[in-house]
Amino acid sequence: MNAANWWQDDCRAADQQVRAAALARQAQLTKPAGALGLLEQVAVQLAALQGTPRPQLELPWIAVFAGDHGVVEEGVSAYPQAVTVQMLRNFVGGGAAISVLARQLGATLEVIDLGCALPLEPLPGVRHLQLGAGTANFARMPALRDEQLHAALAAGRDSVGRAYAAGAELFIGGEMGIGNTSAASAVACALLSCPAHELVGPGTGLDPQGVQHKAAVIERALLLHAEHFDDPWQVLRCLGGFELAALAGAYVACAQQGVPALVDGFICTVAALCAVRLNPACREWLLFAHRGAEPGHRRLLAALGGEPLLELGLRLGEGSGAALAVPLLRLACQLHNDMATFAEAAVAGRSA
C-alpha cells in the first residue's frame, strides 16, 4: 500500500473464468450470435467485473463533484460562477436533472462541494470540503497546489469507499462547475498532444466567436505549462480542476475496490483518461455511457477504446448521461440472466 501515491496501487482483476462462462451463456441464448450487439458485451463485462455469471445493477451510486475554475476570469464561459452554488442548492433540493434521474433509478445521490468561488451556506445533504475558493487561473499559473490535488483525488477515492461500503454495484461520477469544459479541454489537449481548436467546443453555449476565444486562452495555457505534459499528475495540477481530479481519483479507486464505473460525458471522459494515465490497469473497470455533443468527446472515446451505449446529443453533465444509460445496463443484465437457452426453449441452434 502506497499511502502517498495510493492511485498507483494495484487494481483488482476481472474474473476471467466468469467472463468465459458468461460468453458461453451468451452463445447458448435464443438469438443469433451478437444479435444484441453492445448489450451482450456489457453484460459479459459486468459479469467478469462483479465476479458472478449473473450480473445485476440494483444499487447504483451517483456522486456529483462541484468546484469552480479561476480561468473563468478570462471570459471563457457563457454563465457566471454564481451558477455553481445555485446548482448545489438545486441538486439537494431535488430540482436538477441528476436529482430527478437518481430518484427514478433508486440510486444514492451524493453531492460534494470541493470549492466554490462564491460563499455558500452549509447545505444539508452536501459534503463541504472547501479545498479553495475555486482553482487558480491556469492561463496564468498552475490551477492547483500539490496539497489541493492530493485532497481532490482523495475526495473521489473516499466517495467510492462509501459506495463500496453501501454495497453499490455501479459508480457514476458527475460534475458541476462553471468553466470546467475549459479545464477539461486543456487537460485533454495536453494528454493527447493536440491543438486546442481540435477539441474545444461551446460548453454551456458559447457562440463561434466565444469558442475561438476559449481556444486561444487554452493555447496560451498549453504554452505556459508545456514542460510538464509528460506527467499526468502535473497535467492535472497545472490545467485541471477540483472535480476533474476527484473524478480521476474515483475511477482509479473503483478499479482498486472492485466497483464498475459508468463514465458520463466529455468532462468525465477527460477524467477517465487522466485515471488511465495515472494507473493503466483501471481501464477495464470503465464503461462508457454516451457520446456527447462536445466535439472533443469522440476523440477521447477513441483514445480510450470506449464504446458508448447512447448518442443523444447530450451536453448537460452532472452524470445525467450515465444515469440515462443505467436502464439499458439493467436490461442487458436481465437479458443475459433470464433469456432461455436453446436447450431450455427446445429451439434448434445454429447448424454447424
Secondary structure as a PSIPRED ss2 file (coil, helix, strand):
# PSIPRED VFORMAT (PSIPRED V4.0)

   1 M C   1.000  0.000  0.000
   2 N C   1.000  0.000  0.000
   3 A C   1.000  0.000  0.000
   4 A C   1.000  0.000  0.000
   5 N C   1.000  0.000  0.000
   6 W H   0.000  1.000  0.000
   7 W H   0.000  1.000  0.000
   8 Q H   0.000  1.000  0.000
   9 D C   1.000  0.000  0.000
  10 D C   1.000  0.000  0.000
  11 C C   1.000  0.000  0.000
  12 R C   1.000  0.000  0.000
  13 A C   1.000  0.000  0.000
  14 A C   1.000  0.000  0.000
  15 D C   1.000  0.000  0.000
  16 Q H   0.000  1.000  0.000
  17 Q H   0.000  1.000  0.000
  18 V H   0.000  1.000  0.000
  19 R H   0.000  1.000  0.000
  20 A H   0.000  1.000  0.000
  21 A H   0.000  1.000  0.000
  22 A H   0.000  1.000  0.000
  23 L H   0.000  1.000  0.000
  24 A H   0.000  1.000  0.000
  25 R H   0.000  1.000  0.000
  26 Q H   0.000  1.000  0.000
  27 A H   0.000  1.000  0.000
  28 Q H   0.000  1.000  0.000
  29 L E   0.000  0.000  1.000
  30 T C   1.000  0.000  0.000
  31 K C   1.000  0.000  0.000
  32 P C   1.000  0.000  0.000
  33 A C   1.000  0.000  0.000
  34 G C   1.000  0.000  0.000
  35 A C   1.000  0.000  0.000
  36 L C   1.000  0.000  0.000
  37 G C   1.000  0.000  0.000
  38 L H   0.000  1.000  0.000
  39 L H   0.000  1.000  0.000
  40 E H   0.000  1.000  0.000
  41 Q H   0.000  1.000  0.000
  42 V H   0.000  1.000  0.000
  43 A H   0.000  1.000  0.000
  44 V H   0.000  1.000  0.000
  45 Q H   0.000  1.000  0.000
  46 L H   0.000  1.000  0.000
  47 A H   0.000  1.000  0.000
  48 A H   0.000  1.000  0.000
  49 L H   0.000  1.000  0.000
  50 Q H   0.000  1.000  0.000
  51 G C   1.000  0.000  0.000
  52 T C   1.000  0.000  0.000
  53 P C   1.000  0.000  0.000
  54 R C   1.000  0.000  0.000
  55 P C   1.000  0.000  0.000
  56 Q C   1.000  0.000  0.000
  57 L C   1.000  0.000  0.000
  58 E C   1.000  0.000  0.000
  59 L C   1.000  0.000  0.000
  60 P E   0.000  0.000  1.000
  61 W E   0.000  0.000  1.000
  62 I E   0.000  0.000  1.000
  63 A E   0.000  0.000  1.000
  64 V E   0.000  0.000  1.000
  65 F E   0.000  0.000  1.000
  66 A E   0.000  0.000  1.000
  67 G E   0.000  0.000  1.000
  68 D C   1.000  0.000  0.000
  69 H C   1.000  0.000  0.000
  70 G H   0.000  1.000  0.000
  71 V H   0.000  1.000  0.000
  72 V H   0.000  1.000  0.000
  73 E H   0.000  1.000  0.000
  74 E H   0.000  1.000  0.000
  75 G C   1.000  0.000  0.000
  76 V C   1.000  0.000  0.000
  77 S C   1.000  0.000  0.000
  78 A C   1.000  0.000  0.000
  79 Y C   1.000  0.000  0.000
  80 P C   1.000  0.000  0.000
  81 Q C   1.000  0.000  0.000
  82 A H   0.000  1.000  0.000
  83 V H   0.000  1.000  0.000
  84 T H   0.000  1.000  0.000
  85 V H   0.000  1.000  0.000
  86 Q H   0.000  1.000  0.000
  87 M H   0.000  1.000  0.000
  88 L H   0.000  1.000  0.000
  89 R H   0.000  1.000  0.000
  90 N H   0.000  1.000  0.000
  91 F H   0.000  1.000  0.000
  92 V H   0.000  1.000  0.000
  93 G H   0.000  1.000  0.000
  94 G C   1.000  0.000  0.000
  95 G C   1.000  0.000  0.000
  96 A C   1.000  0.000  0.000
  97 A H   0.000  1.000  0.000
  98 I H   0.000  1.000  0.000
  99 S H   0.000  1.000  0.000
 100 V H   0.000  1.000  0.000
 101 L H   0.000  1.000  0.000
 102 A H   0.000  1.000  0.000
 103 R H   0.000  1.000  0.000
 104 Q H   0.000  1.000  0.000
 105 L H   0.000  1.000  0.000
 106 G C   1.000  0.000  0.000
 107 A C   1.000  0.000  0.000
 108 T E   0.000  0.000  1.000
 109 L E   0.000  0.000  1.000
 110 E E   0.000  0.000  1.000
 111 V E   0.000  0.000  1.000
 112 I E   0.000  0.000  1.000
 113 D E   0.000  0.000  1.000
 114 L E   0.000  0.000  1.000
 115 G E   0.000  0.000  1.000
 116 C C   1.000  0.000  0.000
 117 A C   1.000  0.000  0.000
 118 L C   1.000  0.000  0.000
 119 P C   1.000  0.000  0.000
 120 L C   1.000  0.000  0.000
 121 E C   1.000  0.000  0.000
 122 P C   1.000  0.000  0.000
 123 L C   1.000  0.000  0.000
 124 P C   1.000  0.000  0.000
 125 G C   1.000  0.000  0.000
 126 V E   0.000  0.000  1.000
 127 R E   0.000  0.000  1.000
 128 H E   0.000  0.000  1.000
 129 L C   1.000  0.000  0.000
 130 Q C   1.000  0.000  0.000
 131 L C   1.000  0.000  0.000
 132 G C   1.000  0.000  0.000
 133 A C   1.000  0.000  0.000
 134 G C   1.000  0.000  0.000
 135 T C   1.000  0.000  0.000
 136 A C   1.000  0.000  0.000
 137 N C   1.000  0.000  0.000
 138 F C   1.000  0.000  0.000
 139 A C   1.000  0.000  0.000
 140 R C   1.000  0.000  0.000
 141 M C   1.000  0.000  0.000
 142 P C   1.000  0.000  0.000
 143 A C   1.000  0.000  0.000
 144 L C   1.000  0.000  0.000
 145 R C   1.000  0.000  0.000
 146 D H   0.000  1.000  0.000
 147 E H   0.000  1.000  0.000
 148 Q H   0.000  1.000  0.000
 149 L H   0.000  1.000  0.000
 150 H H   0.000  1.000  0.000
 151 A H   0.000  1.000  0.000
 152 A H   0.000  1.000  0.000
 153 L H   0.000  1.000  0.000
 154 A H   0.000  1.000  0.000
 155 A H   0.000  1.000  0.000
 156 G H   0.000  1.000  0.000
 157 R H   0.000  1.000  0.000
 158 D H   0.000  1.000  0.000
 159 S H   0.000  1.000  0.000
 160 V H   0.000  1.000  0.000
 161 G H   0.000  1.000  0.000
 162 R H   0.000  1.000  0.000
 163 A H   0.000  1.000  0.000
 164 Y H   0.000  1.000  0.000
 165 A H   0.000  1.000  0.000
 166 A C   1.000  0.000  0.000
 167 G C   1.000  0.000  0.000
 168 A C   1.000  0.000  0.000
 169 E C   1.000  0.000  0.000
 170 L E   0.000  0.000  1.000
 171 F E   0.000  0.000  1.000
 172 I E   0.000  0.000  1.000
 173 G E   0.000  0.000  1.000
 174 G E   0.000  0.000  1.000
 175 E E   0.000  0.000  1.000
 176 M E   0.000  0.000  1.000
 177 G C   1.000  0.000  0.000
 178 I C   1.000  0.000  0.000
 179 G C   1.000  0.000  0.000
 180 N H   0.000  1.000  0.000
 181 T H   0.000  1.000  0.000
 182 S H   0.000  1.000  0.000
 183 A H   0.000  1.000  0.000
 184 A H   0.000  1.000  0.000
 185 S H   0.000  1.000  0.000
 186 A H   0.000  1.000  0.000
 187 V H   0.000  1.000  0.000
 188 A H   0.000  1.000  0.000
 189 C H   0.000  1.000  0.000
 190 A H   0.000  1.000  0.000
 191 L H   0.000  1.000  0.000
 192 L H   0.000  1.000  0.000
 193 S C   1.000  0.000  0.000
 194 C C   1.000  0.000  0.000
 195 P C   1.000  0.000  0.000
 196 A H   0.000  1.000  0.000
 197 H H   0.000  1.000  0.000
 198 E H   0.000  1.000  0.000
 199 L C   1.000  0.000  0.000
 200 V C   1.000  0.000  0.000
 201 G C   1.000  0.000  0.000
 202 P C   1.000  0.000  0.000
 203 G C   1.000  0.000  0.000
 204 T C   1.000  0.000  0.000
 205 G C   1.000  0.000  0.000
 206 L C   1.000  0.000  0.000
 207 D C   1.000  0.000  0.000
 208 P H   0.000  1.000  0.000
 209 Q H   0.000  1.000  0.000
 210 G H   0.000  1.000  0.000
 211 V H   0.000  1.000  0.000
 212 Q H   0.000  1.000  0.000
 213 H H   0.000  1.000  0.000
 214 K H   0.000  1.000  0.000
 215 A H   0.000  1.000  0.000
 216 A H   0.000  1.000  0.000
 217 V H   0.000  1.000  0.000
 218 I H   0.000  1.000  0.000
 219 E H   0.000  1.000  0.000
 220 R H   0.000  1.000  0.000
 221 A H   0.000  1.000  0.000
 222 L H   0.000  1.000  0.000
 223 L H   0.000  1.000  0.000
 224 L H   0.000  1.000  0.000
 225 H H   0.000  1.000  0.000
 226 A H   0.000  1.000  0.000
 227 E H   0.000  1.000  0.000
 228 H H   0.000  1.000  0.000
 229 F C   1.000  0.000  0.000
 230 D C   1.000  0.000  0.000
 231 D C   1.000  0.000  0.000
 232 P H   0.000  1.000  0.000
 233 W H   0.000  1.000  0.000
 234 Q H   0.000  1.000  0.000
 235 V H   0.000  1.000  0.000
 236 L H   0.000  1.000  0.000
 237 R H   0.000  1.000  0.000
 238 C H   0.000  1.000  0.000
 239 L H   0.000  1.000  0.000
 240 G C   1.000  0.000  0.000
 241 G C   1.000  0.000  0.000
 242 F H   0.000  1.000  0.000
 243 E H   0.000  1.000  0.000
 244 L H   0.000  1.000  0.000
 245 A H   0.000  1.000  0.000
 246 A H   0.000  1.000  0.000
 247 L H   0.000  1.000  0.000
 248 A H   0.000  1.000  0.000
 249 G H   0.000  1.000  0.000
 250 A H   0.000  1.000  0.000
 251 Y H   0.000  1.000  0.000
 252 V H   0.000  1.000  0.000
 253 A H   0.000  1.000  0.000
 254 C H   0.000  1.000  0.000
 255 A H   0.000  1.000  0.000
 256 Q H   0.000  1.000  0.000
 257 Q H   0.000  1.000  0.000
 258 G C   1.000  0.000  0.000
 259 V C   1.000  0.000  0.000
 260 P C   1.000  0.000  0.000
 261 A E   0.000  0.000  1.000
 262 L E   0.000  0.000  1.000
 263 V E   0.000  0.000  1.000
 264 D C   1.000  0.000  0.000
 265 G C   1.000  0.000  0.000
 266 F H   0.000  1.000  0.000
 267 I H   0.000  1.000  0.000
 268 C H   0.000  1.000  0.000
 269 T H   0.000  1.000  0.000
 270 V H   0.000  1.000  0.000
 271 A H   0.000  1.000  0.000
 272 A H   0.000  1.000  0.000
 273 L H   0.000  1.000  0.000
 274 C H   0.000  1.000  0.000
 275 A H   0.000  1.000  0.000
 276 V H   0.000  1.000  0.000
 277 R H   0.000  1.000  0.000
 278 L H   0.000  1.000  0.000
 279 N C   1.000  0.000  0.000
 280 P H   0.000  1.000  0.000
 281 A H   0.000  1.000  0.000
 282 C H   0.000  1.000  0.000
 283 R H   0.000  1.000  0.000
 284 E H   0.000  1.000  0.000
 285 W H   0.000  1.000  0.000
 286 L E   0.000  0.000  1.000
 287 L E   0.000  0.000  1.000
 288 F E   0.000  0.000  1.000
 289 A C   1.000  0.000  0.000
 290 H E   0.000  0.000  1.000
 291 R C   1.000  0.000  0.000
 292 G C   1.000  0.000  0.000
 293 A C   1.000  0.000  0.000
 294 E C   1.000  0.000  0.000
 295 P C   1.000  0.000  0.000
 296 G C   1.000  0.000  0.000
 297 H H   0.000  1.000  0.000
 298 R H   0.000  1.000  0.000
 299 R H   0.000  1.000  0.000
 300 L H   0.000  1.000  0.000
 301 L H   0.000  1.000  0.000
 302 A H   0.000  1.000  0.000
 303 A H   0.000  1.000  0.000
 304 L H   0.000  1.000  0.000
 305 G C   1.000  0.000  0.000
 306 G C   1.000  0.000  0.000
 307 E C   1.000  0.000  0.000
 308 P C   1.000  0.000  0.000
 309 L C   1.000  0.000  0.000
 310 L E   0.000  0.000  1.000
 311 E C   1.000  0.000  0.000
 312 L C   1.000  0.000  0.000
 313 G C   1.000  0.000  0.000
 314 L C   1.000  0.000  0.000
 315 R C   1.000  0.000  0.000
 316 L C   1.000  0.000  0.000
 317 G C   1.000  0.000  0.000
 318 E C   1.000  0.000  0.000
 319 G C   1.000  0.000  0.000
 320 S H   0.000  1.000  0.000
 321 G H   0.000  1.000  0.000
 322 A H   0.000  1.000  0.000
 323 A H   0.000  1.000  0.000
 324 L H   0.000  1.000  0.000
 325 A H   0.000  1.000  0.000
 326 V H   0.000  1.000  0.000
 327 P H   0.000  1.000  0.000
 328 L H   0.000  1.000  0.000
 329 L H   0.000  1.000  0.000
 330 R H   0.000  1.000  0.000
 331 L H   0.000  1.000  0.000
 332 A H   0.000  1.000  0.000
 333 C H   0.000  1.000  0.000
 334 Q H   0.000  1.000  0.000
 335 L H   0.000  1.000  0.000
 336 H H   0.000  1.000  0.000
 337 N H   0.000  1.000  0.000
 338 D H   0.000  1.000  0.000
 339 M C   1.000  0.000  0.000
 340 A C   1.000  0.000  0.000
 341 T E   0.000  0.000  1.000
 342 F H   0.000  1.000  0.000
 343 A H   0.000  1.000  0.000
 344 E H   0.000  1.000  0.000
 345 A H   0.000  1.000  0.000
 346 A C   1.000  0.000  0.000
 347 V C   1.000  0.000  0.000
 348 A C   1.000  0.000  0.000
 349 G C   1.000  0.000  0.000
 350 R C   1.000  0.000  0.000
 351 S C   1.000  0.000  0.000
 352 A C   1.000  0.000  0.000
